[in-house]
Amino acid sequence: MSQHFAIYDPGTGRILAVMELANEARAKEQGVYIECTAEVSDDTHFVNLATGRLSKKRAYSYKKVSIPMGIRLVGLPLKTEVSVEGASVHSDSAPTDIVLGKVGEYRISLSGHIDYVDQTLEVTISG
Amino acid sequence: MSAARVCGTGGGGGFNPKPGDPDNNIFITATPAFGGVDIGLVYPETNPHAVAFVNLYRSTNSSPTTAIYHHKMVGSYFFDRNTAATAVTYYYWAEMVTVSGTVMPKVGPASAVPRPMIEELIEQLTGRIDQGLLATSLKDDVALIQTNKLGLDAETLARAATDDSLAASLAETRAISEDTQALVQQEVLARAEADSALVDSVNTLAVTVGQDIQAAIQQEQQLRASADQALANQINTAQAKLGSDIASVQTTLGADIQKIGGDLVSIGALYTAKVTVNGLIGGFGVYNDGEEVEAGFDVDRFWIGRTGTNKRKPFIIQNGEVFIDEAVINRLVFSKLRADNGSLIVEDGKVKAEYILADWANIRNVEVGTADIRNAAITQAKLGTASVTNAKIADAAITRAKIANLSVDTLKIANNAVTVPESYYAAGQLTNTGWITAARVSGYNPGGGITLVTMAFRYALATSRTTNTEIAWASVSVSARLVVGGAVVRDFGVVAADRAITSGGGHDGGPYTASASISGTAMLAHTMPRGSGAQTVELQVSLVGRSRSCSQRYMLLLGVKK
């Protein structure tokens, strides 16, 4: 009976893949691993290096504030990668302002933290 | 029954307990039982689960050096069967062995004398009863009532010359008419000597018709007193005789004390009631010999109950069987037991049952010839040979199986026995340029069979191009290939693409812009031939376009070994 293993980056705890393999020896051949269930995914879990155990990722928590031709995100974790239209910026302790310059619908992605679930939010700039 | 002996706790040196071992606070008890000895163990409170088994040692001597191994005990109870004819005291020691192999010092001894088997014990008791005074007294027939006038006369003459004092009297009233007589007779003999005295008295009432018809009542009283004996007897007899048929009732009261040289040699108090008819003797009695009191009934039927009020007498003995209507028994020991419909029989220590209805049963070992089980929840089972017509098993671990016809919804087989399903899945987005590895399984060994490789991934691209010429074009594309051991074994080419051209859309001199975007899921398959050792299998993807991403990457390797 095969088993599920999460292959992860030992430097960050990021799960690279979840593999179903014949045995633990096969998992060892794939890299650094931890046994898991079939429900585990790199989207939703990470390996907490402090405890050496699988943990569920949290959802980003922030507030959205409209600004002229853009949107302000308040309360993002530090160093969150905010990407839109091929450009990206990293959040700091101040609110992150995204000024898009043109009316339209945009998809803003939030990533960069292994302990948070990557998120895409859709915003409409109406002028 | 001799009392059970309980020994104290063990301990001491000479052994090296390991971590997790129990302490040696084990108690052993030995209790006399019918046909053997009950051995009981009370396990230690510290890590009792770590006790593997207990070696039981036995000896007829209380010295531990004489103990020899007798039995391996698993559990807390053992019946040491013993049917030796003679009563012997057995001594027992317990030697605990732990799961880690530690052998603890022996604990004990506990001792007990086995009791005989129940049948044997009943036979012993019966023999002792039959040889006793009470049974002997009840056994003799009642003699015919005789008038004693001639005997009394002879006694009077014989004693007159020597006795210090003798008084005798005979009073008789007789009425005779041809063959019919009515007689009232009172005989009294009193004698007093220097160191003894006696009184004998016989009172007789009798009526006779001819030689064969007689009815009589006789009361005999006898008193003796001397330095070494005191005796008081009274026998009352009622008798009827008609031809050859004789019926008698006789009660006896006797008290007797005898000494020799001042030492008590016998003492007894006896009361019996006998009824005899034509030689059939029965009765009851009670006898006290100073050491024990015995009561017995020599009857064919014995009962206890109220006349006229009991629909069923509560207690009846007849033809060697005891009938009890309702019994409240604190503790019951038996050798055979059966229900009146034969549905449950206990015989020779084994239960034979047609049906057993139990809410809960804790059974250490069960051997079942044929079982019809409607609904069973079994935590753990070890079956030597099982034939199952229809089984629904939620989770089974089978070491070895031979299946003639198998239908399986989902099959996962360990140790690469038939198939090797291995898979890779990653949801995360890849945005690199050039050929990127979307999925990878390292060290895959297809063994002696082919491998079916199934791959899937989701892609999304968007791109645009702006020129100052009248025609602007833009394109996006997704390519994929399978790489095994560093070599491309299958190039799937462009698996998804889009292209946009804009012309005349701008003004003179531009700009002219074209945009193209695609997204979707690619599903690919490939059959790998038999391999030659472990290799890395990779799905590589090339995304050409702007805002590219590859996600939901999946690869399944299904190897068929034979």
Interface residues (C-beta under 8 A of the other chain):
Chain A: M1 S2 I15 L16 A17 V18 M19 E20 L21 A22 N23 R26 E29 Q30 G31 S41 D42 D43 G86 D118
Chain B: K412 I413 A414 N415 N416 V420 P421 E422 S423 Y424 Y425 A426 A427 G428 Q429 A439 R440 V441 S442 G443 A534 R546 S547 R553
